Amino acid sequence: MSGVPDLTLHDGTTIPQVGLGVFQVPPEQTDENVLRALEAGYRHVDTAAGYGNEAGVGNALRTSGLPREEVFITTKLANGEHGRDKTLRAFDASMQKLQLEVLDLYLIHWPQQADDYVETWKAFEELHRDGRIRTIGVSNFQKTHLRKLLDETEVVPTVNQVELHPYLVQEDLRAFHAEHGIATEAWSPIAKGGQLLSDPVITEIAADLGRDPAQVVLRWHVQLGNIVIPKSVTPERIVSNLDLFSFELSDEQVARISGLNRDERTGPDPDTFG
């Protein structure tokens, strides 16, 4: 329907390269928003316990009538729920809200500095061994955090979901991911605030291609090999954000967009957050 390819993670799990993010979507609007996206052809939805809208995602999936195996669902462990016992309880709570028996992808949302994310990751490994999660990953982990997991645990995360956009290209972190077989997933893929979408480089390329600036930035992600989860509650934008596979950027255009890097975050710094 949408032409979105599946990417294969290092454990063999497949994940649609483009999904719908529901960060800051009000719980009372989540059902309708996700259902609209599923009708438009999305088959990947990314939520989190901390967003407060897991139940809406679960309701939309059930209402859609789509076979469970056709839709890839990600959620994330809430901050403050680190440690084995709290992680297991938090996972059960998320699954109840999502109305799922098996989760596709579970992520540690943030490597909280005061918490033992190694112990948390071992609980993730336990849930994975028990068949309750298809694949496990992390979010907002820097190389130092990832190295600690690689040194002290058994399972390499399949995904690291991080802030990534043309003003924050994360080249060094992406290279580390590639070295260890970790897929890069981009949150805030077009950056917050809209400044990026009025950047002269982006608008010029968009005009040349007859596309809108958001599509150009999202296509840049796709051609870098990133998994990308744009968020929108606007029906037209939900559709256009998925229409990324009927055009391509030239190598020169990809390079120009990458050259916009400022190492500029619009969200928290994982090295200091929490």
Secondary structure, DSSP 8 states (H G I E B T S, - for coil): -----EEE-TTS-EEESB-EE-TT--HHHHHHHHHHHHHHT--EEE--GGGT-HHHHHHHHHHH---GGGSEEEEEE-TT--SHHHHHHHHHHHHHHHT-SSEEEEEE----TTS-HHHHHHHHHHHHHTTSEEEEEEES--HHHHHHHHHH-SS--SEEEEE-BTTB--HHHHHHHHHHT-EEEEESTT-TTSTGGG-HHHHHHHHHHT--HHHHHHHHHHHHT-EE--B---HHHHHHTT--SS----HHHHHHHHTT-----SS--TTT--
